[in-house]
Amino acid sequence: MPFDPSKPAPGDDLDAVLIRNQLNALKALIDAQAAQISSLQGQITAAVASSSNNSNGVGSLLATTRRSNSRCSPSRTSWMS
């Protein structure tokens, strides 16, 4: 029996079978969501673990600088020589 939020209706007598079925349906929904969340966590973990592999094919990116710059004073560019 799927969960029915309209049961028990206000003013209805409480029926143990109805309440038990409602609680069991809610537990089934919670368990289904827990399984889905666990599956998604596994997918995220696998994606994060392999994310560094995506950049392994990229060559080294070395920064290049100009050795002569007429706007800089010699003292500021001496580290470039």
VMD Tcl script that builds the backbone (N, CA, C; Angstrom):
set m [mol new atoms 243]
animate dup $m
set s [atomselect $m all]
$s set {name element resname resid chain x y z} {
  {N N MET 1 A 0.841 -1.175 0.000}
  {CA C MET 1 A 0.000 0.000 0.000}
  {C C MET 1 A 0.888 1.240 0.000}
  {N N PRO 2 A 0.726 2.141 -0.964}
  {CA C PRO 2 A 1.517 3.379 -0.949}
  {C C PRO 2 A 1.026 4.326 0.135}
  {N N PHE 3 A 1.914 5.209 0.540}
  {CA C PHE 3 A 1.580 6.194 1.571}
  {C C PHE 3 A 0.492 7.121 1.056}
  {N N ASP 4 A -0.503 7.370 1.898}
  {CA C ASP 4 A -1.605 8.271 1.558}
  {C C ASP 4 A -1.681 9.340 2.645}
  {N N PRO 5 A -1.208 10.562 2.355}
  {CA C PRO 5 A -1.180 11.597 3.388}
  {C C PRO 5 A -2.569 12.043 3.846}
  {N N SER 6 A -3.617 11.646 3.140}
  {CA C SER 6 A -4.959 12.056 3.555}
  {C C SER 6 A -5.549 11.112 4.599}
  {N N LYS 7 A -4.838 10.036 4.930}
  {CA C LYS 7 A -5.341 9.084 5.915}
  {C C LYS 7 A -4.458 9.086 7.145}
  {N N PRO 8 A -4.996 8.977 8.305}
  {CA C PRO 8 A -6.413 9.041 8.652}
  {C C PRO 8 A -6.919 10.481 8.546}
  {N N ALA 9 A -8.137 10.597 8.157}
  {CA C ALA 9 A -8.757 11.921 8.031}
  {C C ALA 9 A -9.065 12.467 9.423}
  {N N PRO 10 A -9.100 13.795 9.553}
  {CA C PRO 10 A -9.438 14.365 10.861}
  {C C PRO 10 A -10.806 13.854 11.337}
  {N N GLY 11 A -10.854 13.438 12.587}
  {CA C GLY 11 A -12.099 12.939 13.176}
  {C C GLY 11 A -12.307 11.450 12.980}
  {N N ASP 12 A -11.470 10.775 12.156}
  {CA C ASP 12 A -11.602 9.326 11.969}
  {C C ASP 12 A -11.135 8.605 13.221}
  {N N ASP 13 A -11.736 7.453 13.460}
  {CA C ASP 13 A -11.234 6.584 14.524}
  {C C ASP 13 A -9.892 6.016 14.068}
  {N N LEU 14 A -8.986 5.870 15.007}
  {CA C LEU 14 A -7.678 5.318 14.662}
  {C C LEU 14 A -7.792 3.818 14.466}
  {N N ASP 15 A -7.227 3.365 13.380}
  {CA C ASP 15 A -7.226 1.945 13.041}
  {C C ASP 15 A -5.770 1.494 12.999}
  {N N ALA 16 A -5.443 0.511 13.793}
  {CA C ALA 16 A -4.058 0.058 13.897}
  {C C ALA 16 A -3.520 -0.430 12.559}
  {N N VAL 17 A -4.325 -1.121 11.789}
  {CA C VAL 17 A -3.866 -1.649 10.496}
  {C C VAL 17 A -3.566 -0.492 9.544}
  {N N LEU 18 A -4.442 0.500 9.505}
  {CA C LEU 18 A -4.231 1.654 8.639}
  {C C LEU 18 A -2.955 2.404 9.030}
  {N N ILE 19 A -2.786 2.663 10.316}
  {CA C ILE 19 A -1.598 3.387 10.794}
  {C C ILE 19 A -0.336 2.579 10.506}
  {N N ARG 20 A -0.386 1.272 10.747}
  {CA C ARG 20 A 0.780 0.420 10.483}
  {C C ARG 20 A 1.132 0.452 8.997}
  {N N ASN 21 A 0.130 0.369 8.135}
  {CA C ASN 21 A 0.383 0.418 6.695}
  {C C ASN 21 A 0.969 1.767 6.276}
  {N N GLN 22 A 0.478 2.831 6.861}
  {CA C GLN 22 A 1.013 4.160 6.557}
  {C C GLN 22 A 2.485 4.254 6.980}
  {N N LEU 23 A 2.788 3.774 8.189}
  {CA C LEU 23 A 4.173 3.831 8.681}
  {C C LEU 23 A 5.090 2.940 7.841}
  {N N ASN 24 A 4.608 1.762 7.466}
  {CA C ASN 24 A 5.417 0.880 6.617}
  {C C ASN 24 A 5.661 1.499 5.243}
  {N N ALA 25 A 4.663 2.196 4.708}
  {CA C ALA 25 A 4.841 2.866 3.413}
  {C C ALA 25 A 5.862 3.994 3.525}
  {N N LEU 26 A 5.820 4.742 4.629}
  {CA C LEU 26 A 6.813 5.805 4.836}
  {C C LEU 26 A 8.219 5.231 4.974}
  {N N LYS 27 A 8.350 4.116 5.694}
  {CA C LYS 27 A 9.658 3.488 5.848}
  {C C LYS 27 A 10.188 3.013 4.492}
  {N N ALA 28 A 9.309 2.489 3.650}
  {CA C ALA 28 A 9.725 2.049 2.315}
  {C C ALA 28 A 10.231 3.234 1.495}
  {N N LEU 29 A 9.552 4.377 1.616}
  {CA C LEU 29 A 10.019 5.580 0.901}
  {C C LEU 29 A 11.378 6.030 1.412}
  {N N ILE 30 A 11.563 6.015 2.714}
  {CA C ILE 30 A 12.842 6.429 3.308}
  {C C ILE 30 A 13.954 5.478 2.876}
  {N N ASP 31 A 13.680 4.173 2.913}
  {CA C ASP 31 A 14.691 3.194 2.504}
  {C C ASP 31 A 15.064 3.354 1.030}
  {N N ALA 32 A 14.084 3.644 0.185}
  {CA C ALA 32 A 14.358 3.839 -1.241}
  {C C ALA 32 A 15.233 5.074 -1.446}
  {N N GLN 33 A 14.965 6.131 -0.698}
  {CA C GLN 33 A 15.793 7.333 -0.823}
  {C C GLN 33 A 17.196 7.088 -0.285}
  {N N ALA 34 A 17.322 6.317 0.782}
  {CA C ALA 34 A 18.641 6.009 1.330}
  {C C ALA 34 A 19.476 5.239 0.310}
  {N N ALA 35 A 18.849 4.297 -0.393}
  {CA C ALA 35 A 19.571 3.538 -1.421}
  {C C ALA 35 A 19.993 4.453 -2.571}
  {N N GLN 36 A 19.123 5.362 -2.954}
  {CA C GLN 36 A 19.448 6.294 -4.040}
  {C C GLN 36 A 20.580 7.230 -3.628}
  {N N ILE 37 A 20.542 7.717 -2.394}
  {CA C ILE 37 A 21.597 8.603 -1.892}
  {C C ILE 37 A 22.927 7.859 -1.845}
  {N N SER 38 A 22.895 6.611 -1.399}
  {CA C SER 38 A 24.122 5.814 -1.351}
  {C C SER 38 A 24.707 5.620 -2.739}
  {N N SER 39 A 23.853 5.373 -3.714}
  {CA C SER 39 A 24.314 5.217 -5.092}
  {C C SER 39 A 24.942 6.507 -5.612}
  {N N LEU 40 A 24.309 7.639 -5.328}
  {CA C LEU 40 A 24.849 8.934 -5.764}
  {C C LEU 40 A 26.179 9.241 -5.083}
  {N N GLN 41 A 26.301 8.878 -3.809}
  {CA C GLN 41 A 27.578 9.096 -3.114}
  {C C GLN 41 A 28.686 8.288 -3.762}
  {N N GLY 42 A 28.373 7.059 -4.184}
  {CA C GLY 42 A 29.359 6.236 -4.876}
  {C C GLY 42 A 29.783 6.854 -6.196}
  {N N GLN 43 A 28.827 7.410 -6.935}
  {CA C GLN 43 A 29.144 8.059 -8.203}
  {C C GLN 43 A 30.003 9.299 -7.993}
  {N N ILE 44 A 29.703 10.075 -6.957}
  {CA C ILE 44 A 30.490 11.276 -6.667}
  {C C ILE 44 A 31.906 10.892 -6.256}
  {N N THR 45 A 32.025 9.873 -5.423}
  {CA C THR 45 A 33.349 9.422 -4.987}
  {C C THR 45 A 34.182 8.970 -6.181}
  {N N ALA 46 A 33.570 8.227 -7.089}
  {CA C ALA 46 A 34.296 7.760 -8.280}
  {C C ALA 46 A 34.683 8.937 -9.175}
  {N N ALA 47 A 33.797 9.920 -9.313}
  {CA C ALA 47 A 34.098 11.075 -10.154}
  {C C ALA 47 A 35.240 11.897 -9.569}
  {N N VAL 48 A 35.231 12.071 -8.260}
  {CA C VAL 48 A 36.299 12.843 -7.613}
  {C C VAL 48 A 37.621 12.092 -7.710}
  {N N ALA 49 A 37.586 10.786 -7.539}
  {CA C ALA 49 A 38.815 9.990 -7.593}
  {C C ALA 49 A 39.454 10.023 -8.981}
  {N N SER 50 A 38.638 10.121 -10.021}
  {CA C SER 50 A 39.201 10.115 -11.369}
  {C C SER 50 A 39.369 11.521 -11.944}
  {N N SER 51 A 39.013 12.543 -11.193}
  {CA C SER 51 A 39.085 13.894 -11.746}
  {C C SER 51 A 40.526 14.327 -12.031}
  {N N SER 52 A 41.482 13.895 -11.230}
  {CA C SER 52 A 42.862 14.284 -11.521}
  {C C SER 52 A 43.379 13.572 -12.769}
  {N N ASN 53 A 42.789 12.445 -13.105}
  {CA C ASN 53 A 43.193 11.738 -14.327}
  {C C ASN 53 A 42.838 12.542 -15.572}
  {N N ASN 54 A 41.836 13.375 -15.473}
  {CA C ASN 54 A 41.432 14.179 -16.626}
  {C C ASN 54 A 42.541 15.135 -17.055}
  {N N SER 55 A 43.352 15.602 -16.130}
  {CA C SER 55 A 44.390 16.576 -16.458}
  {C C SER 55 A 45.737 15.916 -16.766}
  {N N ASN 56 A 45.837 14.607 -16.617}
  {CA C ASN 56 A 47.121 13.948 -16.854}
  {C C ASN 56 A 47.573 14.037 -18.307}
  {N N GLY 57 A 46.648 14.177 -19.243}
  {CA C GLY 57 A 47.014 14.268 -20.649}
  {C C GLY 57 A 47.436 15.656 -21.085}
  {N N VAL 58 A 47.295 16.638 -20.213}
  {CA C VAL 58 A 47.665 18.007 -20.559}
  {C C VAL 58 A 49.161 18.169 -20.334}
  {N N GLY 59 A 49.843 18.740 -21.304}
  {CA C GLY 59 A 51.275 18.960 -21.167}
  {C C GLY 59 A 51.582 19.999 -20.112}
  {N N SER 60 A 52.818 20.118 -19.788}
  {CA C SER 60 A 53.245 21.081 -18.781}
  {C C SER 60 A 52.998 22.496 -19.283}
  {N N LEU 61 A 52.458 23.311 -18.429}
  {CA C LEU 61 A 52.189 24.706 -18.783}
  {C C LEU 61 A 53.242 25.579 -18.093}
  {N N LEU 62 A 54.311 25.837 -18.791}
  {CA C LEU 62 A 55.374 26.658 -18.224}
  {C C LEU 62 A 55.091 28.119 -18.501}
  {N N ALA 63 A 55.278 28.938 -17.493}
  {CA C ALA 63 A 55.084 30.375 -17.662}
  {C C ALA 63 A 56.312 30.946 -18.373}
  {N N THR 64 A 56.077 31.744 -19.351}
  {CA C THR 64 A 57.187 32.391 -20.048}
  {C C THR 64 A 57.132 33.878 -19.764}
  {N N THR 65 A 58.293 34.476 -19.637}
  {CA C THR 65 A 58.366 35.914 -19.376}
  {C C THR 65 A 59.286 36.546 -20.406}
  {N N ARG 66 A 59.082 37.785 -20.646}
  {CA C ARG 66 A 59.980 38.527 -21.531}
  {C C ARG 66 A 61.195 38.959 -20.736}
  {N N ARG 67 A 62.320 38.905 -21.400}
  {CA C ARG 67 A 63.547 39.309 -20.719}
  {C C ARG 67 A 63.777 40.808 -20.819}
  {N N SER 68 A 63.185 41.448 -21.771}
  {CA C SER 68 A 63.389 42.889 -21.873}
  {C C SER 68 A 62.032 43.574 -21.816}
  {N N ASN 69 A 61.982 44.534 -20.962}
  {CA C ASN 69 A 60.762 45.305 -20.825}
  {C C ASN 69 A 61.188 46.742 -20.560}
  {N N SER 70 A 60.893 47.620 -21.496}
  {CA C SER 70 A 61.381 48.987 -21.376}
  {C C SER 70 A 60.708 49.746 -20.238}
  {N N ARG 71 A 59.579 49.287 -19.748}
  {CA C ARG 71 A 58.894 50.002 -18.670}
  {C C ARG 71 A 59.436 49.656 -17.292}
  {N N CYS 72 A 60.134 48.550 -17.167}
  {CA C CYS 72 A 60.631 48.127 -15.854}
  {C C CYS 72 A 62.064 48.616 -15.654}
  {N N SER 73 A 62.352 48.942 -14.454}
  {CA C SER 73 A 63.735 49.341 -14.139}
  {C C SER 73 A 64.598 48.091 -14.072}
  {N N PRO 74 A 65.899 48.219 -14.295}
  {CA C PRO 74 A 66.783 47.047 -14.264}
  {C C PRO 74 A 66.733 46.286 -12.946}
  {N N SER 75 A 66.511 46.985 -11.845}
  {CA C SER 75 A 66.481 46.284 -10.559}
  {C C SER 75 A 65.254 45.382 -10.444}
  {N N ARG 76 A 64.186 45.734 -11.118}
  {CA C ARG 76 A 62.965 44.909 -11.044}
  {C C ARG 76 A 63.052 43.705 -11.975}
  {N N THR 77 A 63.863 43.769 -13.010}
  {CA C THR 77 A 63.956 42.651 -13.944}
  {C C THR 77 A 65.217 41.839 -13.738}
  {N N SER 78 A 66.005 42.149 -12.751}
  {CA C SER 78 A 67.259 41.411 -12.580}
  {C C SER 78 A 67.025 39.947 -12.232}
  {N N TRP 79 A 65.905 39.621 -11.647}
  {CA C TRP 79 A 65.631 38.222 -11.328}
  {C C TRP 79 A 65.312 37.410 -12.565}
  {N N MET 80 A 65.017 38.055 -13.679}
  {CA C MET 80 A 64.684 37.339 -14.903}
  {C C MET 80 A 65.904 36.895 -15.678}
  {N N SER 81 A 67.075 37.381 -15.370}
  {CA C SER 81 A 68.241 37.044 -16.178}
  {C C SER 81 A 68.831 35.702 -15.808}
}
mol reanalyze $m
mol bondsrecalc $m
mol representation Tube
mol addrep $m
